[in-house]
Amino acid sequence: MVDMSLVNWMYQSSLAQYLKWFDKSLKDSQPANLVHQRVQNIIDFMTYHIYDNVSRGLFGRDQLTFKLMCALRISSTANLLANEEIQTFLKCGSALATDKLPKKPFDWLQPNAWANCVALSQSLDFFRDLLMCIGGNEKKQTTFFFFFLNLLLLHANVDTKAWRLWYESETPESLDIPVLQERLQQIKMRSFMKMVLVRALRDDRMTLSSQGFVAEVMGEKYIQPLTVTMEEVWKTSDKLTPTILMLTPGADPTQTLKDLARKMGAGVEIVSMGEGQEPHATKAITSSMGKGDWALLQNCHLGLKYMASLPDQLKKWNEETKVEDGFRLWITCEPHEQFPISLLQISVKVTQEAPQGMKAGLLRSYRTLVNKDRLQRVDKKEWRDLVFALCFLHSTVQERRKFGSLGWNIPYEFNESDLDASLMFLEKHMFNSPQDISWPTVQYMICEAQYGGRITDNFDRILFNTYGTAWLGSQCFDSNFTFQSTKGGFNYTIPRVATVEEYTNYIQQFPANDSPEIFGLHANAELTCGSTLAAIILNTILDTQPKESSGSSGKTREEIVKANCQELLERMPADYVEEDVRDKIKKRPKAELDFIFGKKDTRGVNGFEVPLNVFLYQEIVRLQATISNVRNTLKSLILAIDGVVIMTPNLQLALNSIYDAKPPRYWFQDASGATIAWTLPSLALWFQGLLDREKQLTDWLVHGRPNVHWMTGFFNPQGFLTAMKQEVTRKHKNDRWALDDVILKTAILDEVDYRKFRSPPDDGGVYIRGLFLDGCSWDFKDKLLCESKPKELFTTLPIIHCTATTNKMVCFCFSLLLVFLIPKLHCLA
């Protein structure tokens, strides 16, 4: 309970709340004659009761985090899991240096998955031979190690394709583990070891695999979805305890509270907080206390000062006024880091989120907004079909948010008010146009006005209009109309029924897990979503781990961090000396100057007159600042651990981060939050990035300009392109090119290996590498963007030839094209 406040400030709890739940456990738990059985009954009841009350106040993704934290803590306390095993599960291969990993034996395994396998084989005895098991299944191994292992596995009749089939399966968590399944059945914590392996190889399925671990440790009922209604919240509340409803985009409990109050025979006084609303809020609360009504304070994150005084005010009003038993105080707010802790600790907290999944979203629409009366307002079958289509559209655009930037460029706060307004417009439009529906009007009002009023990105607007064109038109009345049919999956259509009950029965048939294809996304979007969620959960648990725990082999955290610091110091590159750097840039290699200036007399040329050399100097200055920052941190941290210097807050932050295999935040962010270096999720990757950047700049400084530039390894890639444009402009000095008229011109080449290039381009441009495609792939044959391959999240782009040209040249070429094409088109016409 206490650790969850580190996840989100709104998850505060108090000893008084815990004691209240403990007393209820003593009262309501099952009695028993035997003392130990009675104690066990109390523990079982209290565990689930606390879990239920805490979970209803957590947001969706934090609920699984909470369950996993509880299962890990219970297993650790019961000595079922060692701290080393838990740390391996959380970190896996993030702490391993990438240059020290064994060579990946085959291509179909991703590099991060191979690093995770190496970490498992080094840290956990259960996976001691994991590398041999996986590597031995590849037929093309030539080393004696893998040859000998192949003989052993063939003798044991092991399928050489088993690991690849398991790795590429849609549901690896439900399959037997190749080679290791028999060994897995012989240990006690089999679900944990399976979860560790799934997390290592297929982290996108880790959340599903963790459900089995939670069920084994805590029980099946802890993995069942919790459903809580507003009426159940009301029953567990009382007149002296406020109820805080924490909101997310797309959630608004106001109408639900009004309906419940009407059912209970209570009035509701609503005040929306903001500047100058404090007197109105006070009046609403005191008035409701005397009448036994409800007070609803909305958007209370806008009135934090009033919220801070509210606990004391409630005590005062309770002493001065007789509070009727029917009084309830409801508070709605968004999460805020400065929300008063005193109010959070005395309140019942309930999260209000948009439904997760198409089934839940449509069911909620047909249970709240679409009722029998609404369906009968227009006596037409087309009206009922359009209501379903509109509800389907509403759930779809909300569900796309879970895919992050792949779903929407900007996460918009679509909610039920948008759906309600759209239904009202559609109803009035069909009344006014009883014969024909004006589809352009319907599509414009819904896609551009109702929902489109929230959209600010042009591409998002195009996407929403595409939905409207496809799903809101005369074609939706056809008998063979489908929203989207997935391969071998559910066929989403408009049911030809008439009542709310029949619609909800049809919706109940929807699959539990929605395919990304229903949202118009590639199947790989599910992998991206799952991997992102797993990373968030693991990082959250890692950040909340006890800071005083010991590591493997009895070493303390400080001893482990000190050893890591010493290892990193040994690998640190040498400092740049500014005088030497300036001297080397002034006196560039003759071959480089000959190439730049066309082999004319280059004696006495100052290297700082070349734009890309100026850029090189700026990059080295920034990299040296990062090198100094890292070196000083590592040295000071070793001295602080030894007790020579004081452990400052920054050093304590660095100690925690290095122990968690993450780079300290102030290595890549300054005090203002601005980015000052590259950002990567693990310490090993970040430090390898430092070494790679230093190598590129040092080679450029000492040996001359590289043939191909690693552009993503620069601090300021835009400055690199600007310097290149300046050099191209100078090459065309006789053509009177002006820098203001010069634009970039790129060509994607056929080659991927940068080591095959023997010289830079001779037009003043550059070859660049290090760019990737996300959400699509590259067709090398037709040189076009194409759909991603299954389970291929990122595609490496080939080498790109980047140069510059002028606007005038582009306009001239376009004019020639028109002069050539217009007569041809006229003849064709």
Secondary structure, 3 states (H helix, E strand, C coil): CCHHHHCCHHHCCCHHHHHHHHHHHHHHCCCCCCHHHHHHHHHHHHHHHHHHHHHCCCCHHHHHHHHHHHHHHHHHHCCCCCHHHHHHHHHHHHHCCHHHCCCCCCCCCCHHHHHHHHHHHHHCHHHCCHHHHHHCCCCCCCCHHHHHHHHHHHHCCCCCCHHHHHHCCCCHHHCCCCCCHHHHCCCCCHHHHHHHHHHHHCHHHHHHHHHHHHHHHHCHHHHCCCCCCHHHHHHHCCCCCCEEEEECCCCCCHHHHHHHHHHHCCCEEEEECCCCCHHHHHHHHHHHHHHCCEEEEECHHHCHHHHHHHHHHHHHHHHHCCCCCCCEEEEEECCCCCCCHHHHHHCEEEEECCCCCHHHHHHHHHHHCCCHHHHCCCCCHHHHHHHHHHHHHHHHHHHHHHHHHHCCCCCCCCCHHHHHHHHHHHHHHHHHCCCCCCHHHHHHHHHHHHCHHHCCCHHHHHHHHHHHHHHCCHHHHCCCCCCEECCCCCEECCCCCCCHHHHHHHHCCCCCCCCHHHHCCCCHHHHHHHHHHHHHHHHHHHHCCCCCCCCHHHCCHHHHHHHHHHHHHHHCCCCCCHHHHHHHHHCCCHHHHHHHHCCCCCCCCCHHHCHHHHHHHHHHHHHHHHHHHHHHHHHHHHHHHHCCCCCCHHHHHHHHHHHCCCCCHHHCECCCCCECCCCCCCHHHHHHHHHHHHHHHHHHHHHCCCCEEEHHHCCCHHHHHHHHHHHHHHHCCCCCCCHHHEEEEEEECCCCCHHHCCCCCCCCCEEEECCEEECCEEECCCCEEECCCCCCCEEECCCEEEEEEEHHHHHHHHHHHHHHHHHHHHHHC
